[in-house]
Amino acid sequence: MNQNRFLKILCSLPILLLMLYFLPFLGICLLILRCFIYSNRKRITTPIILIVVAILILIPKGLNIIFNMIKFDSSVIPYYEDIMNAEIYVVDLIKYSKFLLTVGVIFLILSVIFSKLFYKLQNFISSYIRRQEQREYKISKKNDLIMKEKREQAKNTHVVYCPYCGADNLLTSNIGTCKYCRRKIQVKEKQFSLLFKNR
């Protein structure tokens, strides 16, 4: 329980964003771990959050491009010039936002692909199990029918002694052929009625 809680804290979004900034490889490893720990919904929302954070970081840069196009004086906006001239924003945060955008888009594509593949695999396995169960049901039904026929046949079978060679034969009807001398033998009516009275 504590280990699971520790892993969830380790893969939380703030720590994930910090790791992606300071140690990108470790951040990607934590992002992969997060995909295995959390459910399918969080697996898809995580890259979306990374894309949104990247876009939020790029808003001042985008505004700067727009202001330059429309010839707007950005000095009227408080702290805007300070943000745009700060080295941490121009160098580090822009690079970080591009990295976040790239990682977010790649992981979003991979999440969608893997969820579709998992869904198709799950459907394939369930349909295969269903087909196997139907096949087993048909086989057991066929076996039950064969066993029922054999039981009925066993009920109607009686021993008849051949009057020619003296061999005993199993017959399922009144008339048959001796299995030794191949002559026609017949169940005597008296013997036939006695057999059914005993049953």
trRosetta pair geometry for C-beta under 8 A, 3 or more apart (Angstrom, degrees):
i j d omega theta_ij theta_ji phi_ij phi_ji
1 4 5.9 -55 -152 33 28 111
1 5 6.6 26 151 -16 62 106
2 5 5.6 -54 -148 38 34 112
2 6 6.2 39 152 -22 66 105
3 6 5.6 -51 -148 35 31 114
3 7 6.5 31 153 -18 64 104
4 7 5.8 -53 -148 36 31 111
4 8 6.5 31 152 -19 64 105
4 37 8.0 151 -154 -148 77 110
5 8 5.7 -54 -149 36 32 111
5 9 6.5 31 153 -17 65 104
6 9 5.8 -55 -150 36 31 109
6 10 6.2 32 152 -20 66 109
7 10 5.5 -54 -143 39 32 114
7 11 6.1 12 160 -3 67 111
7 33 7.1 -126 -167 160 103 122
7 37 5.8 -172 134 -106 118 143
8 11 6.1 -65 -140 50 28 97
8 12 6.7 56 151 -58 61 86
8 37 6.4 -176 -87 160 69 143
9 12 5.6 -24 -154 -16 35 118
9 15 7.2 77 153 -9 61 149
10 15 6.2 -112 -162 110 33 157
10 30 6.6 -133 144 -132 86 113
10 33 7.6 -26 107 107 111 145
11 15 7.3 -101 -104 75 3 118
11 16 6.4 35 -168 -64 48 112
11 30 5.4 -179 -110 -178 70 90
11 31 8.0 142 -147 -89 94 25
11 33 5.5 -134 -89 101 126 103
11 34 4.0 164 -174 -85 124 88
11 37 5.7 149 46 36 163 148
11 38 7.6 -153 120 -27 137 107
12 15 5.1 79 63 19 83 103
12 16 6.6 -150 94 -11 37 96
13 16 5.3 -58 -139 40 30 116
13 17 6.1 30 163 -20 67 104
13 46 7.4 -158 -95 -130 95 84
13 49 6.3 -59 -129 130 133 153
14 17 5.9 -56 -148 36 28 108
14 18 6.4 27 154 -16 64 107
15 18 5.6 -54 -147 39 34 112
15 19 6.1 32 155 -18 67 107
15 30 7.1 -121 117 -179 99 159
16 19 5.9 -55 -144 38 28 108
16 20 6.3 28 155 -19 63 107
16 27 6.1 102 -169 -152 59 85
16 30 5.3 -158 -110 113 81 126
16 31 6.2 101 -153 -75 119 76
16 34 6.7 3 -91 -46 140 148
16 46 7.8 -53 135 -159 169 113
17 20 5.7 -53 -145 37 30 111
17 21 6.6 30 153 -20 62 106
17 27 7.9 56 -119 -140 9 126
17 50 7.9 -177 -95 -109 86 78
17 53 6.6 -118 -118 -176 128 170
17 100 7.9 17 -132 -108 83 127
18 21 5.7 -59 -153 35 32 110
18 22 6.1 0 163 5 70 111
18 27 7.9 -170 85 -96 43 113
19 22 6.3 -65 -130 52 29 89
19 23 5.4 -44 -162 61 72 89
19 24 7.8 136 142 -97 67 19
19 26 5.0 -105 -171 103 116 98
19 27 3.6 163 114 -83 91 81
19 30 5.6 75 75 16 159 144
20 24 5.8 42 -156 -118 51 62
20 27 3.4 156 -73 178 57 160
20 28 7.4 97 -106 -48 85 60
20 31 7.6 56 -75 -45 113 121
20 50 7.7 146 -78 -130 177 116
20 96 7.6 109 123 -159 92 93
20 99 7.0 170 167 120 101 118
20 100 6.5 86 139 -91 142 84
20 103 6.8 -134 -143 45 130 167
21 24 7.9 120 -18 -72 2 72
21 27 7.5 113 7 -67 43 151
21 96 5.5 10 -117 -132 84 131
22 27 8.0 133 53 -46 63 117
23 26 4.0 18 119 29 120 118
23 27 6.2 153 90 -23 67 87
24 27 5.3 -56 -145 36 32 116
24 28 6.4 32 158 -20 67 101
24 99 6.6 -85 -118 -179 130 144
25 28 5.9 -53 -152 33 31 109
25 29 6.6 33 149 -18 64 104
26 29 5.4 -51 -149 36 36 115
26 30 6.4 36 152 -18 66 103
27 30 5.7 -53 -148 37 32 110
27 31 6.4 37 150 -23 64 104
28 31 5.3 -49 -148 33 35 116
28 32 6.6 37 152 -19 64 100
28 103 6.7 -129 -98 -134 94 127
29 32 5.8 -52 -152 34 32 110
29 33 6.4 33 149 -17 64 106
30 33 5.4 -51 -146 39 35 115
30 34 6.2 44 150 -27 65 102
31 34 5.5 -47 -148 30 31 116
31 35 6.9 39 149 -24 60 98
31 46 6.9 158 -148 146 87 136
31 103 7.1 -163 -50 170 176 122
31 107 6.3 -81 159 -102 131 153
32 35 5.6 -47 -158 25 36 116
32 36 7.1 26 149 -11 63 102
33 36 5.9 -61 -157 38 38 106
33 37 6.2 30 152 -19 72 110
34 37 5.8 -57 -138 38 33 108
34 38 5.9 1 175 6 70 114
34 42 7.6 -110 164 134 96 111
34 43 7.8 159 124 -107 81 62
34 46 6.0 132 125 -113 135 163
35 38 7.2 -63 -127 48 17 88
35 43 5.1 70 -138 -129 73 100
35 46 7.5 -122 -76 45 72 150
35 107 7.7 -140 -70 -161 127 111
35 111 7.0 -140 -126 -99 118 96
38 42 3.7 -71 151 83 137 136
38 43 6.1 177 90 -54 99 69
38 46 7.6 131 58 -41 148 127
39 42 5.4 91 56 16 70 99
39 43 7.0 -117 108 -13 37 94
40 43 5.3 -51 -149 28 33 120
40 44 6.9 22 158 -12 64 102
40 115 5.8 101 -153 -118 113 119
41 44 6.4 -65 -160 38 30 100
41 45 6.3 19 151 -14 67 114
42 45 5.5 -57 -134 43 38 108
42 46 6.1 52 163 -36 69 98
43 46 6.5 -45 -153 16 22 113
43 111 5.1 169 142 -142 96 119
43 115 7.2 154 94 -65 134 115
44 47 7.0 -59 -165 37 37 98
44 48 6.7 34 145 -16 66 114
44 108 7.0 68 -153 -136 68 72
44 111 5.0 165 -94 137 64 140
44 112 7.0 76 -115 -69 109 70
44 115 7.2 -16 -62 -31 113 152
45 48 5.3 -61 -151 41 42 117
45 49 6.1 47 152 -26 74 101
46 49 5.8 -52 -149 31 31 111
46 50 6.7 31 152 -18 63 103
46 107 7.1 -63 100 130 100 137
46 111 8.0 156 53 -74 96 153
47 50 5.3 -49 -148 35 40 115
47 51 6.4 43 152 -21 68 101
47 103 7.5 -143 -128 127 90 69
47 104 4.4 137 -170 -158 76 63
47 105 7.3 160 175 -53 120 14
47 106 7.9 -143 -135 67 135 49
47 107 4.0 -171 -87 91 126 103
47 108 3.9 -157 112 -59 143 78
47 111 6.2 -159 6 -2 133 137
48 51 5.7 -52 -151 35 34 112
48 52 6.4 34 150 -19 66 105
48 104 7.2 127 -76 -170 13 113
48 108 6.5 95 -60 -100 65 121
49 52 5.6 -53 -147 37 33 112
49 53 6.3 35 154 -20 66 104
49 104 7.8 -147 70 -124 45 121
50 53 5.8 -52 -147 35 31 111
50 54 6.4 33 153 -20 63 106
50 100 5.0 -153 179 -174 89 91
50 101 7.7 -177 136 -82 89 26
50 103 6.1 -83 159 92 151 98
50 104 3.4 -168 95 -86 109 109
50 107 7.2 60 37 49 148 131
51 54 5.7 -55 -151 36 31 113
51 55 6.4 30 152 -18 65 105
51 100 7.4 176 -87 139 29 90
51 101 6.1 73 -126 -125 66 60
51 104 3.9 -179 -55 136 75 149
51 105 6.6 93 -91 -58 116 69
51 108 7.0 3 -35 -38 131 140
52 55 5.7 -54 -148 37 32 110
52 56 6.3 35 152 -22 65 104
53 56 5.6 -52 -147 34 32 113
53 57 6.5 33 153 -19 64 103
53 97 7.7 -146 122 -121 72 79
53 100 5.8 -87 88 168 103 154
54 57 5.9 -54 -152 34 31 110
54 58 6.4 21 153 -12 64 112
54 97 4.3 127 -152 -165 71 74
54 98 7.3 132 -156 -61 119 16
54 100 3.8 -171 -73 93 107 111
54 101 3.9 174 154 -59 160 80
54 104 6.3 -137 -2 7 134 141
55 58 5.7 -64 -148 44 33 108
55 59 7.0 61 149 -53 64 83
55 97 7.8 149 -45 -166 18 116
55 101 7.5 103 -53 -94 66 106
56 59 5.8 -22 -159 -15 37 116
57 93 5.4 -150 -169 170 120 102
57 94 7.5 -177 140 -92 110 38
57 96 6.8 -97 175 89 169 98
57 97 3.8 -153 85 -84 130 126
57 100 7.5 99 20 40 139 142
58 61 5.1 -60 -161 46 63 116
58 62 5.7 66 141 -26 85 104
58 94 7.3 87 -101 -126 77 70
58 97 5.0 164 -49 152 91 154
58 101 7.9 24 -27 -54 139 134
59 62 5.6 -58 -145 39 30 111
59 63 6.2 32 157 -21 66 105
60 63 5.5 -53 -145 37 32 112
60 64 6.3 39 153 -25 65 103
60 80 7.0 177 -139 -149 107 79
60 83 5.3 -106 -138 123 162 131
60 84 6.1 -152 159 -76 119 82
60 89 7.1 -25 75 -177 145 139
61 64 5.6 -49 -152 30 31 116
61 65 6.8 33 150 -18 62 101
61 84 7.9 142 -88 -118 54 88
61 94 6.3 96 -67 -107 150 109
62 65 5.7 -51 -153 32 35 111
62 66 6.5 32 150 -15 66 105
63 66 5.6 -56 -148 40 35 111
63 67 6.0 36 153 -21 69 106
63 74 7.7 117 134 -118 104 127
63 80 7.7 -92 108 -150 137 123
64 67 5.7 -52 -142 37 29 111
64 68 6.4 30 156 -19 62 105
64 74 7.0 -8 -112 -72 67 164
64 84 5.7 128 -86 -120 134 133
65 68 5.9 -56 -150 36 29 110
65 69 6.5 29 151 -21 62 107
66 69 5.7 -57 -151 33 33 112
66 70 6.4 3 161 4 69 108
66 72 7.7 3 120 23 77 129
67 70 6.5 -68 -141 51 28 90
67 71 7.9 -107 166 67 57 1
67 72 4.2 -94 -146 61 80 104
67 73 8.0 -141 -174 12 115 5
67 74 4.9 38 180 -61 164 110
68 71 7.5 25 -170 -78 29 40
73 76 5.9 80 103 -13 95 101
74 77 5.6 -42 -171 26 68 111
74 80 5.2 -118 167 115 103 138
74 81 6.4 141 113 -67 101 81
74 84 7.5 43 124 -4 149 153
75 80 7.6 -149 -106 66 23 109
75 81 5.8 19 -108 -46 67 133
77 80 3.8 47 95 -19 112 138
77 81 7.9 144 73 -22 83 74
79 82 5.0 -56 -155 41 59 118
79 83 6.0 62 148 -26 81 99
80 83 5.9 -55 -153 34 31 109
80 84 6.3 21 155 -12 66 111
81 84 5.8 -60 -143 43 31 107
81 85 5.9 16 161 -8 68 115
82 85 6.2 -66 -140 46 24 100
82 86 6.3 40 156 -44 62 102
83 86 5.8 -45 -149 10 28 117
83 89 5.6 87 178 -54 68 170
84 89 6.9 -94 -109 98 21 142
84 90 7.4 67 -180 -70 45 99
85 90 7.5 -15 -159 -36 18 127
86 89 4.4 76 77 9 101 105
86 90 6.7 171 85 -7 51 89
87 90 5.9 -60 -137 44 33 105
87 91 5.6 1 174 8 72 116
87 92 7.7 61 132 -1 68 96
88 91 6.9 -64 -127 52 16 89
88 92 5.0 -34 -162 37 58 123
88 93 6.2 58 141 -20 71 103
89 92 7.4 -32 -69 55 10 79
89 93 4.7 -31 -133 38 47 129
89 94 6.9 69 158 -31 55 88
90 93 7.8 51 7 45 17 90
90 94 6.2 -10 -172 -6 27 129
91 94 6.9 -113 175 36 3 103
91 95 6.5 -8 160 -10 50 118
92 95 6.0 -68 -153 40 25 108
92 96 6.0 23 155 -20 67 112
93 96 5.3 -51 -140 39 34 115
93 97 6.2 37 158 -22 67 102
94 97 5.9 -51 -146 34 29 109
94 98 6.6 30 153 -18 61 104
95 98 5.9 -55 -153 35 31 111
95 99 6.4 31 150 -18 64 107
96 99 5.6 -56 -150 37 32 113
96 100 6.2 33 152 -19 67 105
97 100 5.5 -49 -143 37 34 113
97 101 6.2 38 154 -22 65 105
98 101 5.7 -52 -147 35 30 114
98 102 6.4 30 154 -18 63 106
99 102 5.8 -56 -149 37 30 111
99 103 6.2 24 157 -13 66 109
100 103 5.9 -58 -142 42 29 107
100 104 5.8 30 159 -22 66 112
101 104 5.8 -55 -141 38 24 112
101 105 6.3 21 161 -16 62 108
102 105 6.2 -59 -148 37 25 105
102 106 6.3 20 158 -14 63 111
103 106 5.9 -59 -145 40 29 109
103 107 6.0 19 161 -11 66 112
104 107 6.1 -62 -142 43 24 103
104 108 6.1 28 157 -24 63 109
105 108 5.7 -53 -144 34 29 113
105 109 6.5 28 156 -17 63 104
106 109 6.0 -57 -153 36 29 109
106 110 6.3 24 153 -14 65 110
107 110 5.5 -53 -140 42 36 111
107 111 6.0 42 157 -25 67 105
108 111 5.8 -51 -144 34 28 112
108 112 6.5 26 156 -16 62 105
109 112 6.0 -58 -151 36 29 108
109 113 6.3 26 154 -17 65 109
110 113 5.7 -56 -144 39 32 110
110 114 6.0 23 161 -13 68 110
111 114 6.1 -58 -141 42 25 104
111 115 6.1 24 160 -18 63 109
112 115 6.0 -57 -144 37 27 108
112 116 6.4 26 156 -17 63 107
113 116 5.9 -60 -153 37 28 109
113 117 6.3 25 153 -16 65 109
114 117 5.5 -52 -142 40 35 112
114 118 6.0 37 157 -21 67 106
115 118 5.7 -51 -143 38 30 112
115 119 6.3 34 154 -22 63 105
116 119 5.7 -54 -148 35 30 112
116 120 6.4 26 155 -15 65 106
117 120 5.8 -56 -146 39 31 108
117 121 6.1 30 155 -18 66 109
118 121 5.7 -55 -144 39 29 112
118 122 6.2 33 155 -22 64 107
119 122 5.7 -54 -148 36 28 113
119 123 6.4 27 153 -17 63 106
120 123 5.7 -54 -148 38 32 111
120 124 6.2 35 152 -22 65 105
121 124 5.6 -51 -146 34 32 113
121 125 6.3 30 156 -17 65 105
122 125 5.9 -54 -146 37 29 109
122 126 6.3 24 157 -14 64 109
123 126 5.9 -57 -143 41 29 107
123 127 6.1 26 159 -16 66 109
124 127 6.0 -59 -146 39 26 107
124 128 6.2 28 154 -21 63 108
125 128 5.6 -54 -147 35 30 113
125 129 6.4 30 154 -18 64 104
126 129 5.7 -51 -147 36 33 111
126 130 6.3 36 152 -21 64 105
127 130 5.4 -51 -146 36 34 115
127 131 6.3 36 153 -20 66 103
128 131 5.8 -52 -148 35 31 110
128 132 6.4 32 152 -19 63 105
129 132 5.6 -54 -149 36 32 113
129 133 6.4 32 153 -19 65 105
130 133 5.8 -55 -149 36 30 111
130 134 6.4 30 153 -18 65 105
131 134 5.7 -54 -148 37 32 111
131 135 6.2 34 153 -21 65 106
132 135 5.6 -54 -148 36 31 113
132 136 6.3 30 154 -17 65 106
133 136 5.8 -54 -146 39 31 110
133 137 6.3 35 152 -22 64 105
134 137 5.5 -53 -148 35 31 114
134 138 6.4 32 153 -19 65 103
135 138 5.8 -53 -150 35 31 109
135 139 6.4 29 153 -17 65 106
136 139 5.6 -53 -145 38 33 111
136 140 6.2 30 157 -16 67 107
137 140 5.9 -56 -145 39 28 107
137 141 6.2 31 154 -21 64 108
138 141 5.6 -55 -146 36 29 112
138 142 6.3 30 154 -19 64 106
139 142 5.7 -55 -148 37 30 111
139 143 6.2 30 153 -18 65 107
140 143 5.5 -52 -144 39 33 113
140 144 6.2 39 153 -23 64 103
141 144 5.7 -51 -149 34 30 114
141 145 6.5 31 151 -19 62 105
142 145 5.7 -54 -152 35 32 113
142 146 6.5 32 151 -18 65 104
143 146 5.6 -52 -147 36 34 111
143 147 6.2 33 154 -18 66 107
144 147 5.7 -55 -146 39 30 111
144 148 6.3 34 153 -23 64 106
145 148 5.6 -51 -147 33 31 113
145 149 6.5 32 153 -18 63 103
146 149 5.8 -54 -151 35 32 111
146 150 6.4 31 151 -18 65 106
147 150 5.6 -53 -147 37 33 112
147 151 6.4 36 153 -21 65 104
148 151 5.7 -52 -149 34 31 112
148 152 6.5 31 152 -17 64 104
149 152 5.7 -54 -149 37 32 111
149 153 6.2 33 152 -20 66 107
150 153 5.5 -53 -144 38 32 113
150 154 6.2 35 154 -22 65 104
151 154 5.6 -52 -147 35 31 112
151 155 6.6 36 151 -24 62 101
152 155 5.7 -50 -153 28 33 114
152 156 6.7 13 156 -3 65 109
153 156 6.2 -68 -149 47 31 99
153 157 6.2 42 151 -40 66 107
153 172 5.8 -36 -158 -121 81 136
154 157 5.6 -46 -142 17 33 119
155 199 7.5 93 -165 -143 87 152
156 172 5.2 59 108 -161 104 77
156 173 7.7 18 151 -72 119 46
157 170 5.3 5 -173 -177 113 103
157 171 7.0 158 -148 80 63 33
157 172 5.2 -35 -90 -91 72 72
158 170 7.4 159 78 -149 22 60
158 171 6.2 -27 63 62 72 82
158 187 6.7 65 81 -113 128 137
158 191 7.8 152 145 142 141 100
158 192 7.5 161 57 -115 164 61
158 195 4.9 -18 -112 -137 144 160
159 168 5.3 -8 -169 -172 108 110
159 169 7.2 141 -154 72 57 38
159 170 6.2 -36 -95 -94 60 61
159 171 8.0 131 -117 18 14 79
160 168 7.4 147 75 -156 33 60
160 169 5.3 -31 66 67 84 92
160 170 7.9 141 19 -108 78 14
160 171 5.1 9 5 3 125 124
160 176 7.2 143 48 44 142 121
160 185 5.6 152 126 136 130 128
160 186 7.8 -149 -165 104 151 15
160 187 5.4 -107 -93 -89 130 76
160 191 7.5 110 -111 122 83 148
161 166 6.4 -13 -179 -155 103 45
161 167 7.3 168 -152 85 61 29
161 168 5.5 -36 -96 -97 69 67
161 169 7.6 151 -102 17 20 78
162 165 5.0 9 99 48 133 79
162 166 6.1 -57 71 -3 85 11
162 167 4.9 19 20 50 123 75
162 168 7.7 -140 -2 -78 80 19
162 169 6.2 74 -47 -12 95 118
162 178 4.3 50 -101 -109 137 133
162 180 7.0 -132 10 47 162 109
162 181 6.4 146 167 30 155 117
162 183 7.0 110 -158 63 118 104
162 185 5.3 -97 -112 -83 72 141
163 166 8.0 29 -146 -72 14 50
163 185 7.0 155 9 -123 83 98
164 178 6.8 -121 50 -14 114 164
164 181 5.4 -120 100 81 126 162
164 183 5.2 52 11 47 157 151
164 185 7.9 -124 8 -80 101 100
165 178 6.4 133 31 167 117 153
165 180 5.3 -123 92 95 158 126
165 181 4.4 166 -26 -30 133 129
165 183 7.9 148 -9 25 101 117
167 178 6.1 110 64 -166 117 110
167 179 7.1 -116 125 57 142 80
167 180 4.4 118 -12 8 164 140
167 181 7.3 168 16 -5 125 93
169 176 6.5 -169 137 100 136 134
169 178 5.7 -125 -56 -125 146 58
169 179 5.7 155 -115 1 104 95
169 185 6.4 127 46 58 146 151
171 174 7.6 58 143 -142 135 3
171 175 7.8 -165 -161 95 139 11
171 176 4.2 -148 -117 -9 111 145
171 185 7.5 -135 -62 92 140 107
171 187 6.3 -152 80 -51 145 111
172 176 7.9 104 32 -77 59 131
173 176 6.4 139 61 -58 86 92
174 186 6.2 14 151 -157 80 80
174 187 4.9 -109 -148 39 59 106
174 192 6.5 1 -115 -101 91 147
175 184 6.7 -10 -170 -168 100 101
175 185 7.5 163 -154 87 54 45
175 186 5.1 -18 -104 -106 74 82
175 187 7.6 -113 -62 9 38 79
176 184 7.6 157 89 -151 30 58
176 185 5.8 -20 70 64 77 88
176 186 7.9 157 25 -88 61 40
177 182 5.9 0 176 -153 113 50
177 183 7.1 165 -151 83 71 20
177 184 6.1 -46 -100 -97 65 48
177 185 7.0 126 -129 17 16 84
178 181 4.8 10 94 50 135 80
178 182 6.2 -90 71 -38 81 13
178 183 5.3 14 20 50 118 69
178 184 7.8 -99 -7 -41 84 3
178 185 5.3 88 -55 -22 88 123
179 182 7.8 26 -147 -75 15 57
187 191 5.8 -130 -175 85 81 111
187 192 4.6 95 135 -70 120 105
188 191 4.3 81 62 11 91 107
188 192 6.6 -160 88 -11 42 89
189 192 5.5 -56 -143 38 30 115
189 193 6.2 25 160 -15 66 106
190 193 6.2 -55 -145 37 26 105
190 194 6.4 29 153 -21 61 109
191 194 5.7 -54 -148 35 30 114
191 195 6.5 35 153 -25 62 103
192 195 5.9 -52 -154 28 29 113
192 196 6.9 16 154 -8 61 106
193 196 5.9 -60 -151 42 35 105
193 197 6.3 39 151 -25 68 105
194 197 5.7 -53 -145 33 32 111
194 198 6.5 35 156 -22 65 104
195 198 6.0 -55 -155 31 29 111
195 199 7.0 20 150 -13 62 105
196 199 5.7 -53 -150 36 39 109
